[in-house]
């Protein structure tokens, strides 16, 4: 089974693909975008995890609420330890979308057996 971006695009209607491409072109013309994958070294993944914690907290603070990582004092510790362990097995990655060099979105993903 093909699980690439191209395969995803093929699964969309022609109209949806057209609109997505049009919006992508507009964004690419207006901003410098970088997509970074952290998955090879523990230090790079831990750094990305801290950035995720930071952005997550900012979003929830804007709403006047507490995000899930800050609801219990051990939540961040749990994820730091989990990432440390899963990194050694090659089962974790954090993907960062950077806009003009600044982190704008992160995806924290576990992978196992594809």
C-alpha positions in Angstrom: 0.0 0.0 0.0 1.4 3.4 -1.0 1.4 5.8 1.9 3.0 8.9 0.4 1.8 12.5 -0.1 1.3 11.7 -3.7 -0.9 8.7 -2.8 -3.0 11.0 -0.5 -3.4 13.6 -3.3 -4.5 10.9 -5.7 -7.3 9.9 -3.2 -8.8 13.4 -3.4 -11.3 14.7 -5.9 -9.9 16.7 -8.8 -11.5 19.9 -7.4 -10.0 19.3 -4.0 -6.6 18.7 -5.4 -6.9 21.9 -7.5 -7.9 24.0 -4.5 -5.1 22.5 -2.3 -2.5 23.2 -4.9 -3.7 26.7 -5.4 -3.5 27.4 -1.7 -0.1 25.8 -1.5 1.2 28.0 -4.3 -0.1 31.1 -2.6 1.5 30.2 0.7 4.9 29.3 -0.9 4.9 32.6 -2.8 4.3 34.5 0.4 6.4 32.8 3.0 9.6 30.8 3.3 8.6 27.3 4.5 10.7 24.5 5.8 9.6 21.1 6.9 12.0 19.5 9.4 12.0 15.9 10.6 13.7 15.0 13.9 14.1 11.3 14.2 17.7 10.3 14.2 19.3 11.6 17.4 17.9 11.8 20.9 19.1 15.3 21.4 17.4 16.6 18.2 14.1 14.9 19.2 14.3 16.2 22.8 14.9 19.7 21.5 11.9 19.4 19.2 9.8 18.0 22.0 10.6 21.1 24.2 9.6 23.3 21.2 6.3 21.3 21.1 5.7 21.9 24.8 6.4 25.6 24.3 4.0 26.1 21.4 1.3 24.0 22.9 1.5 26.1 26.1 1.3 29.3 24.1 -1.8 28.2 22.2 -3.7 27.1 25.4 -2.6 30.2 27.3 -4.2 32.4 24.6 -7.4 30.5 25.2 -7.0 31.1 29.0 -6.7 27.4 29.6 -4.0 24.9 30.5 -2.8 22.5 27.9 -2.5 18.7 28.5 1.3 18.8 29.0 0.9 21.2 31.9 -2.2 19.7 33.6 0.0 17.4 35.8 3.6 18.1 36.9 4.8 14.7 35.6 3.2 14.9 32.1 6.3 16.5 30.4 8.6 14.1 32.3 6.6 11.1 31.0 6.9 12.3 27.4 10.6 13.1 27.8 11.3 9.6 29.1 9.0 8.0 26.5 10.8 9.9 23.6 14.1 8.8 25.1 13.1 5.2 25.0 11.4 5.2 21.7 14.2 7.1 20.0 16.6 4.3 20.8 14.2 1.9 19.0 13.6 4.3 16.1 9.9 4.5 16.9 9.4 8.2 17.3 9.7 11.3 15.1 8.7 15.0 15.5 8.0 16.9 12.3 8.2 20.7 12.4 6.8 23.2 10.0 8.8 26.4 10.1 7.5 29.6 8.6 10.2 32.3 8.0 12.5 30.2 10.2 10.1 30.1 13.2 8.3 26.9 14.3 4.7 27.2 13.5 3.4 23.6 13.9 4.8 20.3 15.2 3.6 16.7 14.8 4.7 14.3 17.4 4.4 10.8 15.9 5.1 7.2 17.0 6.0 4.7 14.4 6.0 0.9 14.8 6.3 -1.7 12.0 5.5 1.0 9.4 
